[in-house]
Each structure stands twice: as structure tokens, then as C-alpha cells.
Amino acid sequence: MSLIVVGTMAFDAIETPFGKTDKIIGGSGTYVAYAASNFVKPVKQVSIVGYDFPKEEMDNLTSRGVDLEAVEIKQDKKSFFWSGKYHLDMNTRDSLVTDLNVLLDFNPQIPDSYQGAEYLMLGNLDPKLQKQVIEQLKVRPKLIVMDTMNFWMEIAMPQLEEVLKMVDVLMVNDSEARQLSGEFSIVKAAKKIMAMGPKYLIIKKGEHGALLFHENQVFFAPALPLEEVFDPTGAGDTFAGGFMGHIAKTNDISFENMKRAIIVGSAMASFCVEKFGPERLREITKADIDARIQQFVDLVNFDIVIN
Amino acid sequence: MSLIVVGTMAFDAIETPFGKTDKIIGGSGTYVAYAASNFVKPVKQVSIVGYDFPKEEMDNLTSRGVDLEAVEIKQDKKSFFWSGKYHLDMNTRDSLVTDLNVLLDFNPQIPDSYQGAEYLMLGNLDPKLQKQVIEQLKVRPKLIVMDTMNFWMEIAMPQLEEVLKMVDVLMVNDSEARQLSGEFSIVKAAKKIMAMGPKYLIIKKGEHGALLFHENQVFFAPALPLEEVFDPTGAGDTFAGGFMGHIAKTNDISFENMKRAIIVGSAMASFCVEKFGPERLREITKADIDARIQQFVDLVNFDIVIN
């Protein structure tokens, strides 16, 4: 099975209570690709970078089975750059710099070799571009998953509503779910959002885990309790990559299998936060991932007899 | 098996975004007793009330198997009264009135008929009184569980540290765990707190569930995603009552059974928040409880094969 991933490939400079980085590799598409490529190959990447994006990073991704045919390289512009500083609780952060650079020219084009992919992950982007990608696909994927953020709810709500009608799964965090629905209760928010289009809704709650909603069903996956969350940057995208990777690998879009995919995504995200940027994702092996998934099983497993 | 519960029996006046009450029945001991009496009888209550505490409430508790022999009735004083107002997020509240009244005279005495109880739940109280109760027991219970709060950390830390060395399980919420340990990371906090005495630590995170720590093991139980949290007052005490009730009923203090007890406690707490005060706890039947526990099973159950 193959997976198309649309997202940014970029530079970040990050400051957390544990340290700070110079410009390091970042971008939603980068994290999704690193995570998903543990489970499915090829990952057909759609993105845009500038002249400054390192060739070694491209080569590294290629060696992991990430197809970069649709990653446009703008020779006269810099890559997207974001800089941010996390507060002590690691759940909130201030953006210090947002240089869109090449992102202003992003006009995703799906090449012929990507057509027929069964799975599509739309990273957080202008909903106009997300729609443009869906419309270029000659055969509708079996599952279209999208991410978005409050920014688009504020400046492009009509466009966002259009894309929501075209996708199967929406992934947002709890505050975005509240903003999108106008409901404070997460359960009420979920009902309203599913009425807007997506049949499945994943609400990410960071250190408090994630919820999967579908019709009247709900599944909860915890986050792994960690001694230290070193850098949360990319954790949500890594979660998405693990989720999509598992779904594409197993080629099973049942609710039961989505539960497993959420556990896999949570396991991948738990690695991401252990070091700055995607560094930890580059190191981990299949054995590491398997052991981490087993930790999730142990964390929530109980056996109760109702009598 | 029998269970001794030490805690307040009181009046509350509560304001939430959904409404407000006049003086209604409250108190940590009351909630623990209502929850635990679904699983174990007798619940041997230790508390103090004033002349104004309703006889019907006492009779109701008695009819549920709550032994009130050690509930002192002060004929010349009023019952403890607390009034508070919840913020929109329901996780934070302002205390408006705290009238200690009879609590100033609370001097718990364990009658002969309570001796030999296998389980002891020490509700949130002055650690001096918690210690006094433990010292009165001629045979140490199989399991001693205690609750506390930030107030005692601020004004009675040495006394609190003494009691911590005498108990098996501490139940606190996440902010209390952080304050008690001086660690922001919940995992680090848990290690430090267990080094202070309790071999088991339960960290309650409200709508984000609860964690059970023991040595290097950790178990996570979610809270049930609810459309509306109507009134969180007493949810933590109701959780404690469900937890202790299950442990006492099954007479099994293994880690595996504590996991089940946390699910039972979470189920009981999910009822508590549905109406003001202990009202919902008075209504529910065994069938309601069983169905709610099954909802928890469905909420977290997944089946993953690592290959």
C-alpha cells in the first residue's frame, strides 16, 4: 500500500526549559514521513523547500523509502522557518519567528507516479491547498486524513468547511476542537465536528492522550507518562505519521484497526519528544518501537469481571 | 471485609456554569461512604456533624450499610460548611465560604466495634488526626489509603511526612503531587513521593483520568468522556470510595486488583459529576454501575499484535 503525505519541510529553532537549538530540521511533512516510513514504503511526499534545505536530509529520507518526486526545490528562496519557545508546562508556546519563505509559493502538484495511492495524509496547511490535492487524485484514496489549526478557522473557515466535507478523519487538538465547534465539552464538540463531514475524529490532548470518535463509539489512548518531555515540537505530526503508517501497512480502515493505529501513533510521538526535533526518530529501530507499543499495552491493560 | 472511613460530613453550597445550589449535603466522608457502600458493608464511618445535619441523611446512610457509631453529633454547633464557585473549565474553583464549625472539635475516636477492620480510608484531614486514627487501631489494616491536599503541605508538612510513612497508598491530584515533590514531571514526582513512604501512589487528573504508580509499574485509567460535567464536587472522594469498596469487597491488594479498583473508582466518579452533590450516587443501581464499568472496558480496550 502507498501513502501520500502533504506537509511542510522546514527549519525550526526551538527553546524549551531544557535547552535551545540553532536551526534544525522541522516541518509537519518531515515528521510524518519519518514516523510513517517505519511502517510503509513508499511514503510519497508532497512539499516545497528552498535552496538551503540540506541534501543529506533529503538523502536520509530517500534511504528510508520516502519518495521526494513531488518535493519542489525553489532555488531562489529559503525554506520555511519557524522559531518558538515553550513554557514550563510544555503545552503552550510562543512563536518568535515565522518566515513563510517558499511556503508562499506552495502549489502542490500530484505526479502520475503518485496516482492510485490508497492513503492520503494532509498535514496542517491552507485548506485551499488541501482541497487542491484531493481534487488532483484520479482515484479517491481509501482513507483521507487531515490536520488543521486554529489559524485557518480564523481566516479561512469557509474553505476549511469545504475540505472537511471531503475527508474521512480529522485530527485536531482539544483547543482546536473547541474552537471549531464552539463547544467546550469535548464530547459535544466531537458530535458537531463529525456533523461537518469527517466520519472519524481524533482529538489529541498532548500529555493527556488522544480520543477517537466515530458515530457513538469512543476510544481513548493515553500518552506514555515520561520523566521528561524534552521537546514537544512535531509530536502531533509524528502521531499522525505512526497512525497513517499503521493503517497503510495493515490496509484496514476498521474502527478496531484505527484504535491500534492510535496506539502506534502515540508510541511514535512518545519517542519524538525525547530529543530535539526529529533526532530521536532517526535513531529508533523496530525493536524500540515494538517495546514501546508493549509499554502502552501494559499501561492500560486491565482485566475486570463484572459480576 | 470491613472498611473504616474517616472524613467530613458537611454542607456545601455550589455554583457551577450550569446552576447553583442552596446548602446541600457534602463532605469527603459522605461521598466515600455513598460510593463504597455499593461494594462493601459495613462501612464504618468516623466523622463529626453538628445539630443541623439532617437525620434523614443519617438514616439513608445507615440503610445503605454505613455504620455511624463513630460519627459524633455536637448538639451545640453547626456542621462544617463550604461554599465554592467553579470556573468554566471545571478544573478550578474559588472557595467563597469555609466555616469549620464542628471540625474545630474533631477528635476521632475508634470504638471497639471498629477494631479489626481490614481496610482504612483516611479522607483529606489534618495529618495529626489521620495519624491519631492509625495509632488507635490495635491491628494494622491490610491497606491504609490516605488523601491530603496542598493546604496541609503548606501548614503541616512535618506532620504530613510522618503520616506518609504510615500508609500504603496516597491519593492526590496532579498539582498536589507536584507541590508535595517539588517536581514538575509527574513521573519524577511519583518516584519522590513513593520514597517518602507510600508504596503505591494514585495521581488523579480529573477529566484526564488517573495514574497508579508502584515501584517501576504504572497503570493509567481514563476518565469517561462526558457531554457535561455538571458538578465535580466530591468526584475525588467518590473515586476513593469506589476504589476502597472494590478492594474491600475482593479482599485483594495486588497491583492487578488495584488496577480494577481504579476503574471502579473512575466509574463511580463519572456518576458523581452528573448531578449536584451526592444526588446521583443516591439513585444508581448495581446495573448502572456494571454498565458504566463496561463503558470503561470499551473505552480503552484494544487488541494489538506486535510482529
Interface residues (C-beta under 8 A of the other chain):
Chain A: L88 D89 F184 S185 I186 V187 K188 K205 H208 G209 L211 Q217 V218 F219 F220 A221 P222 P225 L226 E227 E228 V229 E256 K259 R260 I263 V264 D290 I293 Q294 V297 D298 L299 V300 F302 D303 I304 I306
Chain B: L88 D89 F184 S185 I186 V187 K188 K205 H208 G209 L211 Q217 V218 F219 F220 A221 P222 P225 L226 E227 E228 V229 E256 K259 R260 I263 V264 D290 I293 Q294 V297 D298 L299 V300 F302 D303 I304 I306
